[in-house]
Amino acid sequence: MRIVIAGGHGRIALRLERLLSAGGHEAVGIIRRPEQAEDLRTAGAEPVVLDLESASVEEVTEVLRGADAAVFAAGAGPGSGAARKETVDRDAAVLFADAAERAGVRRFLVVSSMGADAAHAGDEVFDAYLRAKGAADDAVRSRAGLEWTVLRPGMLTDDAGKGLVRLGASTGRGPIPRDDVAAVLAELVETPATAGLTLELVTGPTPVMVAVKDVAGN
């Protein structure tokens, strides 16, 4: 499979690219800065330099053309203000979904956040982040042309992944290593039976492959 990942230099995305490459897939990572390209090559991914905050839908469509799946894993990052939560976490996700539809890429995964809600109240930057993620999720879920799955991890950590998770419509709050988020995404990409699901993810007792099969009804 050819899988295009928005936010290709992110900490989850780099882990996902390594897993996809090791599994024999062709991973393509969209990055903003050329100096990030070597990190993607080291991870086994093909880098494409394109700024999703300024790119046209036609430009993004060309990158996605011929892909089997798309993963939106971009984010403005913890040091950014509320405005960039809207331009990256919301608007870039909508742009990526629009381009995927135009390119005929049906399988579409979103890395969202637990608690994402377009109507979330509050004036802090994190409140703006949850609103932006929620609005992006709503926009993706309205696309009839996409076989979408929205993944909402709990508190992200850089602990070594154990491959044991709790995955479902409602898991309760908790931490989850980025390693395990990437492992779940790699399984979800190849599990189209999870299309139409919004899933929460935290550390738990179930091996990743079994957890994904369980939510898929397999």
Residue frames as a rotation matrix with the C-alpha (Angstrom) as fourth column:
MET 1
0.567 0.824 0.000 0.00
0.824 -0.567 0.000 0.00
0.000 0.000 -1.000 0.00
ARG 2
-0.539 -0.615 0.575 1.02
0.559 -0.772 -0.302 3.58
0.630 0.159 0.760 -0.64
ILE 3
0.419 0.647 -0.637 0.13
0.900 -0.200 0.389 5.62
0.124 -0.736 -0.666 2.44
VAL 4
-0.246 -0.435 0.866 0.46
0.352 -0.873 -0.338 9.41
0.903 0.222 0.368 2.60
ILE 5
0.154 0.187 -0.970 0.90
0.987 0.022 0.161 10.95
0.052 -0.982 -0.181 6.06
ALA 6
0.404 0.027 0.914 0.28
0.127 -0.992 -0.027 14.62
0.906 0.127 -0.404 6.78
GLY 7
0.701 -0.275 0.658 2.57
-0.709 -0.371 0.600 15.90
0.080 -0.887 -0.455 9.50
GLY 8
0.795 -0.287 -0.534 5.21
0.005 0.884 -0.467 13.42
0.606 0.369 0.704 8.41
HIS 9
-0.282 -0.958 0.057 7.90
-0.009 -0.057 -0.998 14.66
0.960 -0.282 0.007 10.82
GLY 10
0.308 0.481 0.821 5.70
-0.823 -0.299 0.484 14.41
0.478 -0.824 0.304 13.91
ARG 11
-0.524 -0.615 0.590 6.61
-0.844 0.469 -0.260 12.09
-0.117 -0.634 -0.765 16.76
ILE 12
0.168 0.630 0.758 3.74
-0.269 0.769 -0.579 9.72
-0.948 -0.107 0.299 16.01
ALA 13
0.859 0.235 -0.454 4.20
-0.474 0.031 -0.880 9.98
-0.193 0.972 0.138 12.25
LEU 14
-0.023 -0.946 -0.324 7.89
-0.953 0.119 -0.279 9.04
0.303 0.302 -0.904 12.29
ARG 15
-0.562 -0.102 0.821 7.08
-0.535 0.801 -0.267 5.96
-0.630 -0.589 -0.505 14.35
LEU 16
0.480 0.827 0.293 4.26
-0.200 0.428 -0.881 5.06
-0.854 0.364 0.371 11.97
GLU 17
0.633 -0.293 -0.717 6.51
-0.770 -0.143 -0.622 5.48
0.080 0.945 -0.316 8.94
ARG 18
-0.501 -0.851 0.161 9.03
-0.865 0.500 -0.049 3.06
-0.038 -0.164 -0.986 10.41
LEU 19
-0.336 0.454 0.825 6.31
-0.234 0.808 -0.540 0.49
-0.912 -0.375 -0.165 11.03
LEU 20
0.723 0.664 -0.190 4.78
-0.316 0.074 -0.946 0.86
-0.614 0.744 0.264 7.58
SER 21
0.293 -0.710 -0.640 8.16
-0.932 -0.063 -0.357 0.63
0.213 0.701 -0.680 5.86
ALA 22
-0.667 -0.557 0.495 9.08
-0.685 0.720 -0.113 -2.45
-0.293 -0.414 -0.861 7.89
GLY 23
-0.088 0.746 0.660 5.76
-0.070 0.656 -0.752 -3.99
-0.994 -0.113 -0.005 6.86
GLY 24
-0.557 -0.251 0.792 6.51
0.680 0.410 0.608 -3.57
-0.477 0.877 -0.058 3.18
HIS 25
0.570 0.815 0.108 4.36
0.759 -0.472 -0.448 -0.51
-0.314 0.338 -0.887 2.57
GLU 26
-0.367 -0.589 0.719 5.30
0.779 -0.618 -0.109 2.67
0.509 0.520 0.686 0.74
ALA 27
0.326 0.429 -0.842 5.10
0.855 -0.514 0.069 5.52
-0.403 -0.743 -0.534 3.27
VAL 28
-0.241 -0.314 0.918 5.04
0.656 -0.750 -0.084 9.14
0.715 0.582 0.387 2.08
GLY 29
0.029 0.203 -0.979 5.38
0.938 -0.343 -0.043 11.93
-0.344 -0.917 -0.201 4.63
ILE 30
0.413 0.163 0.896 4.33
0.534 -0.841 -0.093 15.53
0.738 0.517 -0.434 3.99
ILE 31
0.026 -0.520 -0.854 6.69
0.954 -0.241 0.176 17.95
-0.297 -0.820 0.490 5.75
ARG 32
0.926 0.343 -0.160 7.01
0.305 -0.927 -0.220 21.74
-0.223 0.155 -0.962 5.92
ARG 33
0.588 -0.776 -0.228 10.79
-0.681 -0.628 0.377 22.08
-0.436 -0.066 -0.898 6.04
PRO 34
0.658 -0.363 -0.659 13.34
-0.454 0.507 -0.733 20.50
0.600 0.782 0.169 3.66
GLU 35
-0.358 -0.891 0.281 15.77
-0.779 0.119 -0.616 19.88
0.515 -0.439 -0.736 6.51
GLN 36
0.026 0.451 0.892 13.33
-0.822 0.518 -0.238 17.33
-0.569 -0.727 0.384 7.93
ALA 37
0.562 0.325 -0.761 13.59
-0.788 0.489 -0.374 15.13
0.250 0.810 0.531 4.84
GLU 38
-0.360 -0.799 -0.482 16.56
-0.578 0.596 -0.557 13.05
0.733 0.078 -0.676 5.99
ASP 39
-0.688 0.182 0.702 14.74
-0.624 0.345 -0.701 11.99
-0.370 -0.921 -0.123 9.16
LEU 40
0.436 0.900 0.004 11.93
-0.736 0.359 -0.575 10.63
-0.519 0.248 0.818 7.00
ARG 41
0.365 -0.369 -0.855 14.32
-0.694 0.505 -0.514 8.78
0.621 0.780 -0.071 4.73
THR 42
-0.730 -0.653 0.200 15.93
-0.596 0.466 -0.654 7.23
0.334 -0.597 -0.730 7.80
ALA 43
-0.372 0.698 0.612 12.46
-0.579 0.341 -0.741 6.08
-0.725 -0.630 0.277 8.86
GLY 44
-0.737 0.024 0.675 11.95
0.415 0.804 0.425 4.50
-0.533 0.594 -0.603 5.43
ALA 45
0.344 0.938 -0.044 9.55
0.619 -0.261 -0.740 7.13
-0.706 0.227 -0.671 4.11
GLU 46
-0.318 -0.318 0.893 9.53
0.897 -0.405 0.175 9.31
0.306 0.857 0.415 1.02
PRO 47
-0.364 0.178 -0.914 9.49
0.545 -0.755 -0.364 13.01
-0.755 -0.631 0.178 2.02
VAL 48
-0.078 0.375 0.924 7.33
0.868 -0.430 0.248 15.56
0.491 0.821 -0.292 0.21
VAL 49
-0.791 -0.256 -0.556 7.85
0.518 -0.764 -0.385 19.22
-0.325 -0.593 0.737 1.13
LEU 50
-0.392 0.750 0.533 4.51
0.354 -0.412 0.840 21.02
0.849 0.518 -0.103 1.21
ASP 51
-0.998 0.068 -0.014 3.10
-0.019 -0.461 -0.887 23.48
-0.066 -0.885 0.461 3.74
LEU 52
-0.491 0.871 0.010 -0.51
0.819 0.458 0.345 22.51
0.296 0.177 -0.939 4.41
GLU 53
-0.091 0.441 -0.893 -1.23
0.613 -0.682 -0.399 25.97
-0.785 -0.584 -0.208 5.85
SER 54
-0.176 -0.038 -0.984 -0.60
-0.476 -0.871 0.119 27.61
-0.861 0.489 0.135 2.48
ALA 55
-0.944 -0.237 0.231 -1.00
0.052 0.583 0.811 24.80
-0.327 0.777 -0.538 -0.08
SER 56
-0.329 0.850 -0.412 -3.93
-0.944 -0.285 0.165 24.67
0.023 0.443 0.896 -2.48
VAL 57
0.340 0.537 0.772 -6.29
-0.511 0.794 -0.328 21.73
-0.789 -0.283 0.545 -2.59
GLU 58
0.913 -0.039 -0.407 -4.95
-0.368 0.351 -0.861 20.98
0.177 0.935 0.306 -6.08
GLU 59
-0.026 -1.000 -0.011 -1.37
-0.812 0.027 -0.583 20.72
0.583 -0.007 -0.812 -4.78
VAL 60
-0.388 -0.077 0.919 -2.37
-0.790 0.541 -0.288 18.35
-0.475 -0.838 -0.271 -2.00
THR 61
0.697 0.701 0.153 -4.51
-0.477 0.612 -0.630 16.31
-0.535 0.366 0.761 -4.39
GLU 62
0.574 -0.547 -0.609 -1.46
-0.603 0.221 -0.767 15.70
0.554 0.807 -0.203 -6.59
VAL 63
-0.495 -0.767 0.408 0.49
-0.841 0.305 -0.448 14.34
0.219 -0.565 -0.796 -3.61
LEU 64
-0.253 0.496 0.830 -2.38
-0.597 0.595 -0.538 12.01
-0.761 -0.632 0.146 -2.73
ARG 65
0.494 0.511 -0.703 -3.05
-0.868 0.249 -0.429 10.80
-0.044 0.822 0.567 -6.24
GLY 66
0.144 -0.392 -0.909 -2.43
-0.437 0.798 -0.414 7.05
0.888 0.457 -0.056 -6.50
ALA 67
-0.755 -0.408 0.514 -2.35
-0.621 0.191 -0.760 6.52
0.212 -0.893 -0.397 -2.72
ASP 68
-0.422 0.585 -0.693 -4.25
0.300 0.811 0.503 3.70
0.856 0.004 -0.517 -1.05
ALA 69
0.449 0.519 -0.728 -4.71
0.866 -0.050 0.498 5.49
0.222 -0.853 -0.472 2.27
ALA 70
-0.107 -0.426 0.898 -4.14
0.040 -0.905 -0.424 8.85
0.993 -0.009 0.114 3.94
VAL 71
0.184 0.082 -0.980 -3.34
0.957 0.215 0.197 9.62
0.226 -0.973 -0.039 7.56
PHE 72
0.363 -0.056 0.930 -3.74
-0.038 -0.998 -0.045 13.09
0.931 -0.019 -0.364 9.05
ALA 73
0.457 -0.316 -0.831 -1.21
0.870 0.353 0.344 13.26
0.185 -0.881 0.436 11.88
ALA 74
-0.373 -0.595 0.712 -0.32
0.457 -0.786 -0.416 16.94
0.807 0.170 0.565 11.65
GLY 75
0.579 0.533 -0.617 -0.55
0.810 -0.294 0.507 19.37
0.089 -0.793 -0.602 14.54
ALA 76
0.711 -0.269 0.649 0.50
-0.066 -0.945 -0.319 22.90
0.700 0.184 -0.690 15.34
GLY 77
-0.199 -0.848 -0.491 2.47
0.497 0.345 -0.797 21.68
0.845 -0.403 0.353 18.34
PRO 78
0.288 0.383 -0.878 2.42
0.950 0.003 0.313 22.57
0.123 -0.924 -0.363 22.05
GLY 79
-0.502 -0.569 -0.651 4.27
0.670 -0.732 0.122 25.87
-0.546 -0.375 0.749 21.61
SER 80
-0.787 0.229 0.573 1.78
0.409 -0.503 0.762 27.36
0.463 0.834 0.302 19.15
GLY 81
-0.866 0.497 -0.050 -1.04
-0.333 -0.650 -0.683 29.77
-0.372 -0.575 0.729 19.85
ALA 82
-0.157 0.922 0.353 -4.77
0.081 0.368 -0.926 29.44
-0.984 -0.117 -0.133 19.36
ALA 83
0.329 0.310 -0.892 -4.69
-0.773 -0.455 -0.443 30.78
-0.543 0.835 0.090 15.80
ARG 84
-0.474 -0.593 -0.651 -2.48
-0.859 0.474 0.194 27.96
0.194 0.651 -0.734 14.55
LYS 85
-0.706 0.369 0.605 -4.74
-0.030 0.838 -0.545 25.39
-0.708 -0.403 -0.580 16.19
GLU 86
0.380 0.910 -0.168 -7.31
-0.171 -0.109 -0.979 26.57
-0.909 0.401 0.115 13.68
THR 87
0.413 -0.225 -0.882 -5.04
-0.895 -0.281 -0.347 26.79
-0.170 0.933 -0.318 10.64
VAL 88
-0.615 -0.692 -0.379 -3.27
-0.733 0.678 -0.048 23.46
0.290 0.248 -0.924 11.24
ASP 89
-0.917 0.192 0.351 -5.35
-0.058 0.804 -0.592 21.21
-0.395 -0.563 -0.726 13.50
ARG 90
0.061 0.996 0.059 -8.64
0.090 0.054 -0.994 22.24
-0.994 0.066 -0.087 11.86
ASP 91
0.545 0.284 -0.789 -8.14
-0.628 -0.485 -0.609 23.81
-0.555 0.827 -0.086 8.43
ALA 92
-0.411 -0.770 -0.488 -5.27
-0.910 0.318 0.267 21.59
-0.050 0.553 -0.831 7.27
ALA 93
-0.746 0.216 0.630 -7.25
0.004 0.947 -0.321 18.49
-0.666 -0.237 -0.708 8.23
VAL 94
0.363 0.929 -0.073 -10.24
0.006 -0.080 -0.997 19.70
-0.932 0.361 -0.035 6.21
LEU 95
0.301 -0.358 -0.884 -7.95
-0.912 -0.380 -0.157 20.50
-0.280 0.853 -0.440 3.26
PHE 96
-0.750 -0.654 0.096 -6.38
-0.619 0.746 0.246 17.04
-0.232 0.125 -0.965 3.46
ALA 97
-0.383 0.713 0.587 -9.82
0.234 0.690 -0.685 15.40
-0.894 -0.125 -0.431 3.51
ASP 98
0.569 0.576 -0.587 -10.99
-0.376 -0.453 -0.809 17.47
-0.731 0.681 -0.041 0.54
ALA 99
-0.054 -0.706 -0.707 -7.86
-0.993 -0.036 0.112 16.51
-0.104 0.708 -0.699 -1.40
ALA 100
-0.800 -0.208 0.562 -8.26
-0.255 0.967 -0.005 12.83
-0.543 -0.147 -0.827 -0.52
GLU 101
0.166 0.940 0.298 -11.78
0.167 0.272 -0.948 12.84
-0.972 0.207 -0.112 -1.93
ARG 102
0.603 0.029 -0.797 -10.60
-0.676 -0.512 -0.530 14.55
-0.424 0.858 -0.289 -5.11
ALA 103
-0.351 -0.868 -0.351 -7.75
-0.936 0.318 0.150 12.06
-0.018 0.381 -0.924 -5.50
GLY 104
0.395 0.610 -0.687 -10.05
-0.599 0.738 0.311 9.09
0.697 0.288 0.657 -4.95
VAL 105
-0.725 -0.631 -0.277 -8.31
-0.125 0.516 -0.848 7.98
0.677 -0.580 -0.453 -1.74
ARG 106
0.267 0.962 -0.055 -11.06
-0.142 0.096 0.985 6.37
0.953 -0.256 0.163 0.32
ARG 107
0.454 -0.116 -0.884 -9.23
0.798 0.494 0.345 5.08
0.397 -0.862 0.316 3.40
PHE 108
-0.012 -0.335 0.942 -8.63
-0.061 -0.940 -0.335 8.06
0.998 -0.061 -0.009 5.68
LEU 109
0.227 -0.007 -0.974 -7.37
0.906 0.369 0.208 8.08
0.358 -0.929 0.090 9.26
VAL 110
0.358 -0.082 0.930 -7.27
-0.186 -0.982 -0.015 11.04
0.915 -0.168 -0.367 11.64
VAL 111
-0.381 -0.462 -0.801 -5.12
0.807 0.257 -0.532 11.35
0.451 -0.849 0.275 14.74
SER 112
0.307 0.607 0.733 -7.37
0.029 -0.776 0.630 13.44
0.951 -0.172 -0.256 16.96
SER 113
-0.798 -0.537 0.273 -7.44
-0.234 -0.142 -0.962 13.88
0.555 -0.832 -0.012 20.73
MET 114
-0.358 0.668 -0.652 -9.50
0.872 0.489 0.023 12.55
0.334 -0.561 -0.758 23.58
GLY 115
-0.152 0.411 -0.899 -11.99
0.661 -0.634 -0.402 15.26
-0.735 -0.655 -0.175 24.51
ALA 116
-0.979 -0.198 0.056 -12.04
0.166 -0.600 0.783 16.84
-0.122 0.775 0.620 21.04
ASP 117
-0.045 0.998 -0.035 -15.31
0.928 0.028 -0.371 18.74
-0.369 -0.049 -0.928 20.63
ALA 118
-0.459 -0.114 0.881 -16.14
0.665 -0.701 0.256 21.64
0.589 0.704 0.398 18.31
ALA 119
0.445 0.723 0.529 -18.36
0.087 -0.622 0.778 23.07
0.891 -0.300 -0.340 21.06
HIS 120
0.094 -0.479 -0.873 -15.74
0.946 0.315 -0.071 22.76
0.309 -0.819 0.483 23.83
ALA 121
0.912 0.293 0.287 -15.84
0.184 -0.917 0.353 25.81
0.367 -0.269 -0.891 26.12
GLY 122
0.549 -0.702 -0.455 -12.88
0.614 -0.031 0.789 27.76
-0.568 -0.712 0.413 27.46
ASP 123
0.978 -0.157 -0.139 -10.40
-0.205 -0.856 -0.474 30.47
-0.045 0.492 -0.870 26.59
GLU 124
0.240 -0.946 0.218 -7.07
-0.387 0.113 0.915 28.67
-0.890 -0.304 -0.339 27.02
VAL 125
-0.277 -0.442 -0.853 -4.94
-0.955 0.033 0.293 27.49
-0.102 0.896 -0.432 24.10
PHE 126
-0.976 -0.085 0.199 -5.71
-0.082 0.996 0.021 23.86
-0.200 0.004 -0.980 24.93
ASP 127
-0.116 0.992 0.042 -9.43
0.149 0.059 -0.987 24.66
-0.982 -0.108 -0.155 24.76
ALA 128
0.285 0.148 -0.947 -8.88
-0.808 -0.494 -0.321 26.08
-0.515 0.857 -0.021 21.28
TYR 129
-0.729 -0.625 -0.280 -6.99
-0.683 0.639 0.353 22.91
-0.042 0.448 -0.893 20.38
LEU 130
-0.748 0.497 0.440 -9.87
0.260 0.829 -0.495 20.67
-0.611 -0.256 -0.749 21.46
ARG 131
0.287 0.861 -0.420 -12.33
-0.158 -0.390 -0.907 22.82
-0.945 0.327 0.024 19.50
ALA 132
-0.010 -0.373 -0.928 -10.13
-0.965 -0.239 0.107 22.71
-0.262 0.897 -0.357 16.39
LYS 133
-0.934 -0.354 0.047 -9.70
-0.339 0.920 0.199 18.94
-0.114 0.170 -0.979 16.61
GLY 134
-0.420 0.857 0.298 -13.41
0.281 0.435 -0.855 18.46
-0.863 -0.276 -0.424 17.18
ALA 135
0.372 0.542 -0.754 -14.32
-0.515 -0.555 -0.653 20.62
-0.772 0.632 0.073 14.19
ALA 136
-0.415 -0.604 -0.681 -11.84
-0.909 0.241 0.340 18.71
-0.041 0.760 -0.649 12.02
ASP 137
-0.911 0.113 0.396 -13.28
0.029 0.977 -0.212 15.39
-0.410 -0.181 -0.894 13.15
ASP 138
0.027 0.998 -0.061 -16.80
0.081 -0.063 -0.995 16.58
-0.996 0.021 -0.083 12.33
ALA 139
0.235 0.017 -0.972 -15.70
-0.851 -0.480 -0.214 17.71
-0.470 0.877 -0.098 8.86
VAL 140
-0.760 -0.573 -0.307 -14.02
-0.650 0.680 0.339 14.40
0.015 0.457 -0.889 8.09
ARG 141
-0.779 0.479 0.405 -16.97
0.213 0.809 -0.547 12.37
-0.589 -0.340 -0.733 9.36
SER 142
0.187 0.886 -0.425 -19.29
-0.248 -0.376 -0.893 14.29
-0.951 0.272 0.149 7.02
ARG 143
-0.318 -0.413 -0.853 -17.39
-0.910 -0.121 0.397 13.09
-0.267 0.903 -0.337 3.94
ALA 144
0.655 0.660 0.367 -19.41
-0.506 0.744 -0.436 10.38
-0.561 0.100 0.822 2.24
GLY 145
0.789 -0.360 -0.498 -16.51
-0.396 0.321 -0.860 9.64
0.469 0.876 0.111 -0.09
LEU 146
-0.273 -0.941 0.200 -14.12
-0.758 0.082 -0.648 8.65
0.593 -0.328 -0.735 2.70
GLU 147
0.568 0.271 -0.777 -13.82
0.262 0.835 0.484 5.43
0.780 -0.478 0.403 4.67
TRP 148
-0.017 -0.589 0.808 -12.72
-0.508 -0.691 -0.514 7.37
0.861 -0.419 -0.287 7.72
THR 149
0.450 0.092 -0.888 -11.59
0.732 0.532 0.425 6.29
0.512 -0.842 0.172 11.17
VAL 150
0.359 -0.291 0.887 -10.96
-0.434 -0.893 -0.118 8.89
0.826 -0.343 -0.447 13.87
LEU 151
0.193 -0.403 -0.894 -8.48
0.733 0.666 -0.142 7.87
0.653 -0.628 0.424 16.57
ARG 152
0.535 0.079 0.841 -8.52
-0.372 -0.872 0.319 9.82
0.758 -0.484 -0.437 19.84
PRO 153
-0.119 -0.662 -0.740 -5.54
0.534 0.585 -0.610 8.93
0.837 -0.468 0.284 22.04
GLY 154
0.852 0.273 -0.447 -5.31
0.518 -0.321 0.793 9.80
0.073 -0.907 -0.415 25.70
MET 155
0.797 -0.582 -0.159 -2.32
-0.454 -0.752 0.478 11.59
-0.398 -0.309 -0.864 27.24
LEU 156
0.839 -0.494 -0.228 0.64
0.022 0.450 -0.893 10.95
0.543 0.744 0.389 24.94
THR 157
0.688 -0.692 0.218 3.95
-0.363 -0.068 0.930 9.80
-0.629 -0.719 -0.297 26.43
ASP 158
0.356 -0.675 -0.646 7.37
-0.832 0.086 -0.548 8.86
0.425 0.733 -0.531 25.07
ASP 159
0.043 -0.263 0.964 7.52
-0.691 0.688 0.219 5.71
-0.721 -0.676 -0.153 27.19
ALA 160
-0.890 -0.364 -0.274 8.45
-0.452 0.634 0.628 2.56
-0.055 0.683 -0.729 25.33
GLY 161
0.039 0.965 -0.261 5.36
-0.959 0.110 0.261 0.95
0.280 0.240 0.929 23.88
LYS 162
-0.605 -0.178 0.776 4.23
-0.530 0.817 -0.226 -2.38
-0.594 -0.548 -0.589 25.27
GLY 163
-0.847 0.302 -0.438 1.73
-0.306 0.397 0.865 -3.20
0.435 0.867 -0.244 22.54
LEU 164
-0.562 0.685 -0.463 -1.08
0.819 0.540 -0.196 -3.45
0.116 -0.490 -0.864 25.09
VAL 165
-0.946 0.233 0.224 -4.01
-0.189 -0.961 0.203 -1.07
0.263 0.150 0.953 24.74
ARG 166
-0.338 0.941 -0.013 -7.65
0.591 0.202 -0.781 -0.33
-0.732 -0.272 -0.625 25.44
LEU 167
-0.991 0.004 -0.135 -9.42
-0.115 -0.544 0.831 0.73
-0.070 0.839 0.539 22.23
GLY 168
-0.433 0.899 0.068 -13.10
0.899 0.436 -0.041 1.55
-0.067 0.044 -0.997 21.92
ALA 169
0.126 0.594 0.795 -15.80
0.572 -0.698 0.430 4.16
0.810 0.401 -0.428 21.60
SER 170
0.575 0.016 0.818 -15.22
-0.562 -0.719 0.408 5.15
0.595 -0.694 -0.404 25.23
THR 171
0.157 -0.649 -0.745 -12.20
0.358 0.740 -0.569 4.00
0.920 -0.178 0.348 27.19
GLY 172
0.906 -0.012 -0.423 -11.92
0.392 -0.356 0.849 6.46
-0.161 -0.935 -0.318 30.04
ARG 173
0.781 -0.619 0.076 -8.93
-0.540 -0.732 -0.416 8.74
0.313 0.284 -0.906 30.38
GLY 174
0.740 -0.618 0.265 -5.36
0.215 0.590 0.779 7.53
-0.638 -0.519 0.569 30.67
PRO 175
0.065 -0.808 -0.585 -1.90
-0.689 -0.460 0.560 7.68
-0.722 0.367 -0.587 29.11
ILE 176
0.870 0.085 0.486 -0.72
0.253 0.769 -0.587 6.01
-0.424 0.634 0.647 25.93
PRO 177
-0.144 -0.979 -0.143 2.83
0.165 -0.166 0.972 5.79
-0.976 0.117 0.185 24.52
ARG 178
0.212 0.141 -0.967 3.29
-0.817 -0.517 -0.255 7.25
-0.536 0.844 0.005 21.06
ASP 179
-0.840 -0.533 -0.101 4.80
-0.517 0.729 0.449 3.89
-0.166 0.429 -0.888 20.08
ASP 180
-0.694 0.614 0.375 1.46
0.448 0.777 -0.443 2.22
-0.564 -0.140 -0.814 20.72
VAL 181
0.243 0.741 -0.627 -0.52
-0.217 -0.588 -0.779 4.95
-0.945 0.325 0.018 18.94
ALA 182
-0.219 -0.419 -0.881 1.60
-0.945 -0.135 0.299 4.34
-0.244 0.898 -0.366 15.85
ALA 183
-0.972 -0.155 0.178 1.12
-0.129 0.980 0.150 0.59
-0.197 0.123 -0.973 16.15
VAL 184
-0.219 0.967 0.127 -2.66
0.379 0.204 -0.903 1.00
-0.899 -0.149 -0.411 16.32
LEU 185
0.265 0.280 -0.922 -2.64
-0.624 -0.679 -0.386 3.31
-0.735 0.678 -0.005 13.30
ALA 186
-0.654 -0.593 -0.470 -0.63
-0.746 0.400 0.533 0.77
-0.129 0.699 -0.704 11.32
GLU 187
-0.847 0.416 0.331 -3.26
0.358 0.906 -0.225 -1.86
-0.393 -0.073 -0.916 12.08
LEU 188
0.033 0.929 -0.369 -6.17
0.158 -0.369 -0.916 0.47
-0.987 -0.028 -0.159 11.37
VAL 189
-0.281 -0.206 -0.937 -4.83
-0.808 -0.477 0.347 1.37
-0.519 0.854 -0.032 7.93
GLU 190
-0.845 -0.143 -0.515 -5.20
-0.435 0.743 0.508 -2.29
0.311 0.654 -0.690 6.96
THR 191
-0.765 0.634 -0.114 -8.54
0.590 0.617 -0.521 -2.78
-0.260 -0.465 -0.846 8.70
PRO 192
-0.872 0.419 0.254 -11.21
-0.151 -0.722 0.675 -1.07
0.466 0.550 0.693 6.58
ALA 193
-0.107 0.865 -0.489 -13.90
0.634 0.439 0.637 -2.66
0.766 -0.242 -0.596 8.74
THR 194
-0.310 -0.030 -0.950 -13.16
0.875 -0.400 -0.273 0.09
-0.372 -0.916 0.150 11.26
ALA 195
-0.855 0.051 0.516 -14.43
0.275 -0.799 0.535 2.72
0.440 0.599 0.669 8.81
GLY 196
0.033 0.912 0.409 -17.05
0.000 -0.409 0.912 4.98
0.999 -0.030 -0.014 10.34
LEU 197
0.565 0.126 -0.815 -15.73
0.749 0.335 0.572 4.57
0.345 -0.934 0.094 13.89
THR 198
0.285 -0.503 0.816 -14.45
-0.489 -0.808 -0.327 7.19
0.824 -0.306 -0.476 16.33
LEU 199
0.604 -0.153 -0.782 -12.18
0.480 0.853 0.204 5.36
0.636 -0.499 0.589 18.76
GLU 200
0.692 -0.435 0.576 -10.52
-0.701 -0.594 0.394 6.33
0.171 -0.676 -0.717 22.01
LEU 201
0.539 -0.617 -0.573 -7.16
0.245 0.766 -0.594 4.80
0.806 0.180 0.565 22.89
VAL 202
0.479 -0.473 0.739 -5.29
-0.867 -0.388 0.314 4.36
0.138 -0.791 -0.596 26.18
THR 203
-0.655 -0.722 -0.220 -2.91
-0.621 0.681 -0.387 1.81
0.430 -0.117 -0.895 27.65
GLY 204
0.372 0.848 0.378 -4.74
-0.928 0.343 0.146 -1.37
-0.006 -0.405 0.914 28.56
PRO 205
0.040 -0.322 0.946 -4.61
-0.521 0.801 0.295 -5.16
-0.852 -0.505 -0.136 28.69
THR 206
0.702 0.457 0.546 -5.19
0.168 0.640 -0.750 -6.12
-0.692 0.618 0.373 25.05
PRO 207
-0.400 -0.859 0.319 -2.60
0.539 0.061 0.840 -6.70
-0.741 0.508 0.439 22.32
VAL 208
-0.534 0.143 -0.834 -2.88
-0.459 -0.877 0.144 -4.11
-0.710 0.460 0.533 19.54
MET 209
-0.894 0.158 -0.420 -3.86
-0.345 0.356 0.869 -6.54
0.286 0.921 -0.264 16.78
VAL 210
-0.641 0.687 -0.342 -6.55
0.749 0.657 -0.082 -8.14
0.168 -0.309 -0.936 18.93
ALA 211
-0.414 0.474 -0.777 -7.90
0.365 -0.695 -0.619 -4.76
-0.834 -0.540 0.115 20.04
VAL 212
-0.663 0.144 -0.734 -8.28
-0.639 -0.620 0.456 -3.58
-0.389 0.771 0.504 16.45
LYS 213
-0.854 0.364 -0.371 -9.94
0.015 0.731 0.682 -6.82
0.520 0.577 -0.630 15.39
ASP 214
-0.603 0.646 -0.468 -12.34
0.756 0.277 -0.592 -6.56
-0.253 -0.711 -0.656 18.31
VAL 215
-0.347 0.494 -0.797 -13.56
-0.089 -0.863 -0.497 -3.06
-0.934 -0.101 0.343 17.37
ALA 216
-0.709 0.037 -0.704 -13.80
-0.702 -0.128 0.700 -4.14
-0.064 0.991 0.117 13.74
GLY 217
0.313 0.892 0.327 -16.09
-0.852 0.416 -0.318 -6.98
-0.419 -0.179 0.890 14.74
ASN 218
0.117 -0.358 -0.926 -13.74
-0.727 0.605 -0.326 -9.64
0.677 0.711 -0.189 13.40
